[in-house]
Amino acid sequence: KILRVDPPSNVPTIMKASVIDCHSMNVSWVYDSEDDEIGVEKYMIDVEPPPEDGSCIGGTCNTTNSFYILTKLEYNVTYSIRVKAINCGGNGNYSNKEIKSLSVGYVSPPTSLSTSVLTSCDALNITWEPSLYTGIAED
């Protein structure tokens, strides 16, 4: 008798691709393995264009976790990301693509700048209102 194991039957759902900084993002997903004969051995992440650090050979990264941190990304570039589950029976189907851009945020200059000489005459007190930092823009 030949034992046959089916590949994963469900598709990972990308829950979030969130920007960490100007050159990296965290991709996380959920996989429901309830319908599978056996569990998932690993996940394959397909990233276009591939990260600059070579961690995703040909744009493909592998992990046993339900998240992956992409590094050495370029800002102002749009990335297409999809995930599939893999077990000893083969590859499951890819998730829908998640499209994400890394864009530099806008930092405004400080306001209400004021100076005053301290009583010792050899020190200066400078105060200001903080700038409006909008952070890293996410699509």
SVG drawing of the C-alpha trace seen along z (x, -y; Angstrom):
<svg xmlns="http://www.w3.org/2000/svg" viewBox="-11 -87 42 89">
<polyline fill="none" stroke="black" stroke-width="0.4" points="0.0,0.0 1.3,-3.5 0.8,-6.2 -0.2,-9.4 -0.2,-12.8 -2.0,-15.7 -0.4,-19.1 -1.9,-21.9 -5.5,-22.5 -6.0,-26.0 -4.4,-29.3 -2.5,-31.5 -4.3,-34.8 -1.9,-37.7 -3.2,-39.6 -0.7,-42.4 2.4,-43.7 3.7,-46.5 6.6,-48.8 9.3,-48.6 11.6,-51.3 12.8,-52.7 14.3,-49.4 12.3,-46.6 8.8,-45.3 7.1,-42.5 4.8,-40.2 2.5,-38.1 -0.3,-35.7 -2.8,-33.1 -3.1,-29.5 -6.0,-27.3 -4.6,-23.7 -7.9,-22.1 -8.7,-20.5 -5.2,-19.1 -4.1,-15.5 -0.8,-16.7 0.4,-20.1 2.5,-22.6 6.3,-22.1 7.1,-25.6 5.9,-28.6 7.3,-30.1 7.2,-33.8 7.4,-35.2 8.6,-38.9 8.9,-41.0 11.3,-42.8 13.6,-40.6 15.2,-42.2 18.8,-43.5 20.3,-41.3 20.0,-38.0 17.9,-36.4 15.2,-35.7 16.9,-33.8 15.2,-34.7 12.6,-36.5 11.7,-33.4 12.1,-33.2 11.3,-30.2 10.3,-30.1 8.6,-27.8 7.0,-30.8 3.8,-32.6 5.7,-35.8 8.8,-37.0 10.8,-40.2 12.0,-41.4 15.1,-43.5 17.4,-45.5 14.3,-46.8 14.5,-50.1 12.2,-53.0 9.9,-54.4 9.6,-50.9 6.3,-49.0 6.6,-45.3 4.3,-42.4 4.2,-39.7 2.4,-36.3 2.7,-33.2 2.0,-29.5 2.1,-26.6 4.2,-23.5 4.2,-20.0 5.7,-16.6 2.8,-16.2 3.8,-19.3 3.0,-23.0 -0.3,-24.6 -1.7,-27.5 -0.4,-31.0 -2.3,-33.6 -3.6,-36.7 -0.8,-39.3 -0.3,-42.0 1.0,-45.2 3.1,-47.4 5.2,-50.5 8.0,-51.9 7.9,-55.7 9.9,-58.2 7.7,-60.2 7.7,-64.0 9.4,-65.8 8.6,-69.4 11.0,-71.8 10.6,-72.7 8.5,-75.7 8.4,-78.4 12.2,-78.5 13.4,-80.7 16.6,-81.3 17.6,-82.8 20.9,-83.4 21.1,-81.7 22.1,-83.7 25.7,-82.5 26.2,-84.2 28.1,-81.2 25.2,-79.0 22.3,-79.3 18.8,-77.8 17.1,-76.8 13.5,-75.7 11.2,-74.7 8.1,-72.9 8.7,-69.4 8.4,-68.9 5.4,-67.1 6.8,-63.7 4.4,-61.8 6.6,-58.6 7.0,-56.3 4.1,-56.4 2.3,-53.1 0.0,-52.3"/>
</svg>
